[in-house]
Amino acid sequence: MEEHHCCFYSKMLSRFSISSFMLSLVIALVVRVRYVMYQCGKPFPKGASRSFTTLIVLGSGGHTAEMLSLLSVLRMDRFTPRFYIAAATDNMSLHKARSFEDSLADKPAVKEDSLQFTQIYRSREVGQSYVTSVWTTILATVHALWLMIRIRPQVCGKPFPKGASRSFTTLIVLGSGGHTAEMLSLLSVLRMDRFTPRFYIAAATDNMSLHKARSFEDSLADKPAVKEDSLQFTQIYRSREVGQSYVTSVWTTILATVHALWLMIRIRPQVILCNGPGTCIPLCVIAFLFKVVGIRWSSIFYVESVARVKKLSLSGLLLYRLRLADQFFVQWPQLQNKYPRAHYVGCLM
């Protein structure tokens, strides 16, 4: 009898766990959908000069003609590279798009891969039965997913309003080995009244960085009146010390991640400035996850160290490959050529 009760409770617990997981998944999905819907209403920053990766969907029955008519009145240099997509059974739309591009007398120099013409499977052809359209719909959805991953058309982020006078809660990540000196050099040319309150963070074993940050703040002769808690200096656990074994670093990594999570919840920064120390990785990962679930939009600005001439640091490579940083800057032109999504604006430090 007792064994029967144990089996019953075990089954109930299993069902409850599965139900809880599914409910959590649905809630997370709903939150994400609402967040994306909110973000999609954000316009591009007024006066922005950069171009945007653009996906242009064409179609038969007059849709292509109307789309090309719309494109003819746009500033095409703002929408590049351009990816034209039409149904696999539409034999005319991409031909018309090619003719349209050839007819642009004043178009800028077209780089390799700045114009692409692609066909996509249709979910359902005209007159196709609904039974057979199930398979074609699945095929079309998989194909569309692959195209979106490959093209990654530009989406609206959450840019700072141009000319806004308000300040932004800023998290500044410091580090040994020259990172702190470079970061303070960068801060010295910024409008510090726009980045307040400021939270300086350094590794728990770094005894010099926060001291330098305090000295830097004291040296700002024209700084505005500092309110209570507008400057804070905090230490964070390191994921792995130099020379530490990978086995023992598992525990320290978990501890550092939990600590970083607590700091991000407490600070909730709008701006994160970092330039390479490993302590920035858990903070940036958590900031990115907060964006995904809509908790907080923290704009991550990563500036690669001036010492990195030919290749990125490990921290920079992770942020670049995982696309965690909103803006990624390098200080050497050859790095920008190697990593095209990075911005090169000369020496920042």
LINPEQUI-V646756 format. One record per helix or strand of 3 or more residues. SS is the DSSP state (H for helix, E for strand). FROM is the first residue (numbers start at 1). LEN is the number of residues. Records with the same first field share a line. If there is no record, write none. Layout:
# LINPEQUI-V646756
SS = FROM-LEN, FROM-LEN
This chain:
# LINPEQUI-V646756
H = 2-39, 63-9, 76-3, 93-10, 133-19, 179-9, 192-3, 209-10, 246-22, 280-14, 314-8, 333-6
E = 54-4, 82-6, 115-6, 170-4, 198-6, 231-6, 271-4, 299-5, 327-4
